[in-house]
Amino acid sequence: MNVYDSLTKYVVYDFQLSYGGIGDCIKYFMFVLNICIKHNIKLYYLVNNLLIERYLRLRYEKMYITNADMSNKKLLSDPNQIYNISPHIFYIVNPIMFYNLFSYNDIHSIYETFTFTESVRNNVAHIFPHIPSNYISIHLRLGDQFLETDSSFVLCKDDARTYSEESIHKFIKKNSDKMIIFFCDNHSYKMKMKEQYSNIYVTNGDIGHTSLANTTDKQVMNTVTEFYIMIHSQEICAASYSGFSTIASKFNNVSLLTL
């Protein structure tokens, strides 16, 4: 950021509603940011007026840009062209371009880049009134197929994640002396787990997938708040693959256990 203002090559990160959830938004921005840092390119975040932008913010406001601010813009057709772009042109990139290049090994320093609005911090007390100082988290992503919402809005109707219920129960029993917050994209499953174990706790906030058009403002704020709670865990256990829990662990360098 000490040289940011002097850079003359520009890349603009365009994250739109259908491009994924919180984890996707963060991880692809960080991936592109690391490329830009290495090659002295000024990276901007395109303001698309998404609900998530109200609650998850960049620490540096100067990195935001609008379409109206870009006088000379081009869509980057090949992600490899990012290494050889011309000065004073706003080259627009999106997460889809980097699917085959992305690696979690290149993701770091998220805390120095992203932050949360005060409304998220205040919302913790509303969805989890008695949050303790020490807890571990389990995150189970069942997949879009199991989202409790109008199916006509679901983008990946066949998305079902692999997980072992036996491994989840073993982990909970092994940590019976600890407070565990159980996060899941399916409310019914989450409540089922809570009823079985005295050391399982859940938030009471209505959540939703932040990439769906019918997810409400309140659901987005609650989902970002759950992410905020998770990044402050002592440990995160990923019961199935999800960028949500992986990026949460990298946000504050919290240990991640994959079942």
C-alpha positions in Angstrom: 0.0 0.0 0.0 3.0 2.3 0.3 3.4 2.2 -3.5 -0.3 1.7 -4.4 -1.0 5.3 -5.5 2.1 5.3 -7.8 1.1 2.2 -9.8 0.0 2.7 -13.4 -1.2 -0.8 -14.3 -4.8 -1.6 -13.2 -6.8 -4.8 -12.6 -10.4 -4.6 -11.4 -11.9 -7.6 -9.4 -15.5 -8.1 -10.5 -17.4 -10.3 -8.0 -21.1 -10.6 -9.0 -24.0 -12.2 -7.2 -23.9 -15.6 -8.8 -20.1 -16.1 -8.4 -20.2 -17.7 -5.0 -20.4 -17.2 -1.3 -18.3 -15.4 1.3 -15.4 -17.8 1.0 -15.3 -17.4 -2.8 -15.4 -13.6 -2.6 -12.5 -13.5 -0.3 -10.3 -16.3 -1.7 -10.3 -15.2 -5.3 -9.7 -11.5 -4.4 -6.7 -12.6 -2.2 -5.4 -14.8 -5.0 -5.5 -11.9 -7.5 -4.1 -9.5 -5.0 -1.0 -11.7 -4.5 -0.4 -11.7 -8.2 -0.8 -8.0 -8.4 1.6 -7.4 -5.5 4.2 -9.5 -7.2 3.9 -7.7 -10.5 3.3 -4.1 -9.2 -0.3 -3.9 -10.4 -2.9 -1.7 -8.7 -5.9 -3.9 -7.8 -9.4 -2.5 -7.4 -12.6 -4.0 -6.1 -15.5 -3.2 -8.3 -18.6 -2.0 -6.4 -21.6 -4.1 -7.5 -23.8 -3.0 -4.6 -24.2 -6.6 -3.4 -25.6 -7.1 0.1 -22.3 -8.7 1.2 -20.5 -5.5 0.5 -22.4 -3.8 3.3 -20.9 -6.2 5.9 -17.6 -7.5 4.6 -15.3 -4.6 3.7 -11.8 -3.9 2.5 -9.6 -2.2 5.0 -8.4 0.3 2.3 -11.4 2.3 0.9 -9.2 3.5 -1.9 -9.3 0.0 -3.4 -13.0 0.4 -4.3 -14.0 1.5 -7.8 -17.2 2.0 -9.6 -18.0 1.5 -13.3 -18.4 5.2 -13.6 -14.8 5.7 -12.4 -13.4 3.6 -15.3 -12.9 5.6 -18.5 -10.9 3.0 -20.3 -11.8 -0.6 -19.5 -11.4 -4.1 -21.0 -12.4 -7.6 -19.9 -9.3 -9.7 -19.5 -10.1 -12.8 -21.7 -7.1 -14.9 -20.6 -6.0 -14.8 -16.9 -2.4 -15.3 -18.0 -2.5 -11.9 -19.7 -2.5 -10.3 -16.3 1.3 -10.6 -16.4 1.6 -8.4 -19.5 -1.1 -5.7 -19.4 -0.8 -2.1 -20.6 -0.7 0.9 -18.3 -3.7 3.1 -17.7 -6.3 0.6 -18.8 -8.7 -1.0 -16.3 -8.5 -4.8 -17.0 -11.5 -6.5 -15.4 -11.2 -10.0 -14.0 -13.6 -12.3 -12.2 -13.3 -15.5 -10.1 -14.3 -17.8 -12.9 -11.1 -17.0 -14.8 -9.0 -18.4 -12.0 -10.7 -21.7 -11.2 -7.9 -23.7 -12.8 -5.1 -21.5 -11.4 -6.3 -21.1 -7.8 -4.4 -22.6 -4.9 -5.1 -22.1 -1.2 -1.4 -22.1 -0.7 -1.3 -18.6 -2.1 -3.9 -17.3 0.3 -2.6 -15.4 3.3 -2.8 -12.0 5.1 -6.6 -11.9 4.8 -6.9 -10.1 8.2 -4.7 -7.3 6.8 -7.0 -6.9 3.8 -10.6 -7.5 4.9 -12.6 -6.4 7.9 -16.2 -6.3 9.2 -18.6 -3.5 9.7 -19.7 -2.6 13.2 -23.2 -3.9 12.4 -21.7 -7.4 12.2 -19.9 -7.1 15.5 -23.1 -5.9 17.1 -25.1 -8.7 15.5 -23.1 -11.4 17.4 -25.1 -10.7 20.5 -28.4 -11.0 18.6 -27.7 -14.4 17.1 -25.6 -15.8 19.9 -26.4 -13.9 23.1 -24.1 -15.8 25.4 -21.0 -16.5 23.3 -18.1 -17.8 25.4 -14.5 -16.7 25.2 -13.3 -20.1 24.2 -14.9 -22.5 21.7 -14.3 -24.7 18.7 -16.3 -24.8 15.6 -17.7 -27.5 13.3 -18.8 -26.5 9.9 -20.8 -28.9 7.7 -21.7 -27.8 4.2 -24.3 -30.1 2.9 -24.5 -28.3 -0.5 -26.9 -26.3 -2.5 -29.2 -29.3 -3.0 -30.1 -29.1 0.7 -30.6 -25.4 1.1 -33.9 -24.6 2.7 -35.0 -22.0 0.2 -37.1 -21.7 -2.9 -35.4 -24.2 -5.3 -36.0 -22.0 -8.3 -33.3 -19.6 -7.0 -30.7 -22.3 -6.4 -27.9 -22.2 -8.9 -26.3 -25.6 -8.4 -29.2 -28.0 -7.8 -27.0 -31.1 -7.9 -24.5 -29.8 -5.4 -24.1 -32.3 -2.5 -21.0 -32.5 -0.4 -19.4 -35.7 0.8 -19.2 -36.1 4.6 -19.1 -38.8 7.3 -21.7 -38.6 10.0 -19.7 -41.2 12.0 -16.6 -39.0 11.9 -18.7 -36.0 13.1 -20.0 -37.9 16.1 -16.6 -39.2 17.0 -15.2 -35.7 16.9 -18.0 -34.3 19.1 -17.5 -37.2 21.7 -13.8 -36.7 21.7 -14.3 -33.1 22.5 -17.1 -33.5 25.0 -15.3 -31.3 27.5 -15.3 -28.3 25.1 -18.0 -26.0 23.9 -18.6 -26.6 20.2 -20.5 -24.3 17.9 -22.1 -26.2 15.1 -22.5 -24.4 11.8 -24.4 -25.8 8.8 -26.2 -24.6 5.7 -29.2 -26.7 6.6 -31.1 -25.6 9.8 -32.9 -28.9 10.4 -29.6 -30.8 10.4 -28.0 -28.3 12.7 -30.9 -28.6 15.2 -30.7 -32.4 15.0 -27.1 -32.3 16.1 -27.8 -29.8 18.9 -30.5 -32.1 20.4 -28.1 -35.0 20.6 -25.2 -33.4 22.5 -25.1 -31.1 25.5 -21.9 -29.4 24.4 -23.2 -28.5 20.9 -24.4 -24.9 20.5 -25.9 -23.1 17.5 -26.7 -19.6 16.6 -30.3 -18.5 16.3 -29.9 -16.4 13.2 -31.7 -17.1 10.0 -28.9 -17.5 7.3 -28.8 -17.9 3.6 -26.4 -18.5 0.7 -25.1 -15.0 -0.2 -24.9 -15.8 -3.9 -28.7 -16.4 -4.3 -31.0 -13.6 -5.5 -33.7 -14.3 -2.9 -31.4 -14.2 0.2 -32.5 -11.2 2.3 -30.4 -8.5 3.8 -30.9 -9.9 7.3 -29.9 -13.4 6.1 -26.7 -12.1 4.6 -25.8 -10.1 7.7 -26.4 -13.2 9.9 -24.3 -15.4 7.5 -21.4 -12.9 7.6 -21.8 -12.8 11.4 -21.5 -16.6 11.6 -18.3 -16.3 9.5 -17.1 -13.7 12.0 -17.8 -16.0 14.9 -16.1 -18.9 13.2 -12.8 -17.0 12.6 -12.5 -16.4 16.3 -12.6 -20.1 17.2 -9.8 -21.9 18.9 -10.1 -24.5 16.2 -12.2 -25.1 13.1 -13.3 -28.6 12.1 -14.5 -28.9 8.4 -16.8 -31.8 8.2 -17.1 -31.4 4.5 -15.3 -29.4 1.8 -16.2 -25.7 1.8 -14.4 -22.5 1.1 -16.4 -21.0 4.0 -14.6 -22.9 6.7 -11.2 -23.0 4.9 -11.1 -19.2 4.4 -12.4 -18.7 8.0 -9.3 -20.7 9.3 -7.0 -18.6 7.1 -8.5 -15.3 8.1 -7.1 -15.4 11.6 -4.7 -18.3 11.1 -6.9 -20.7 13.1 -6.1 -24.4 13.0 -8.2 -26.3 10.5 -9.0 -30.0 11.0 -10.6 -31.8 8.0 -12.7 -34.9 8.8 
